[in-house]
Each structure stands twice: as C-alpha cells, then as structure tokens.
C-alpha cells in the first residue's frame, strides 16, 4: 500500500500524520481503526489522520493535543513524503 504522510517532532513529541479521504475522519470508528492500522508502520508513535475538504482546508483526527496543534500549522510546513508498506 502507498500513502502520503510525515513524521514530525515538535515540542518534544514525535508523531506521524497520514493523509486519508475525508469520509475516514468523519467516522470515529473508521478513523480509530485506520490509526490502529498505521501505528505499527511508524514504530508505535502517535498517528494523526489528515483529510482536506473541497477548498483544501485540513481536518485532523487523533490525539486531541496534537490535532489542535496541527490545526495551526500550514500544510506547506509539513515535510510530506510517500510511503510504501
């Protein structure tokens, strides 16, 4: 499987972000399952999901403190890369 994501270390916290379709973050059960599936790929660090609406506005799902923090970060500042697992 191929996906886009990023690993970030900020304020002493290391976490991963994975880009998903919007319907995933709109369904808490599906979002939680998706996070569980991606967590081993990042060595167990917290995983946050990110989806964009039709205007490109991101929505984050995951640990509340990290999701809140990321809502104030420009998408251009995130070091996105392609992953294959």
Secondary structure, 3 states (H helix, E strand, C coil): CEEEEEEEEECCEEEEEEECCHHHHCCHHHHHHHHHHHHHHHCCCEEEEEEECCCCCEEEECCHHHHHHHCCCCHHHCCCEEEEC
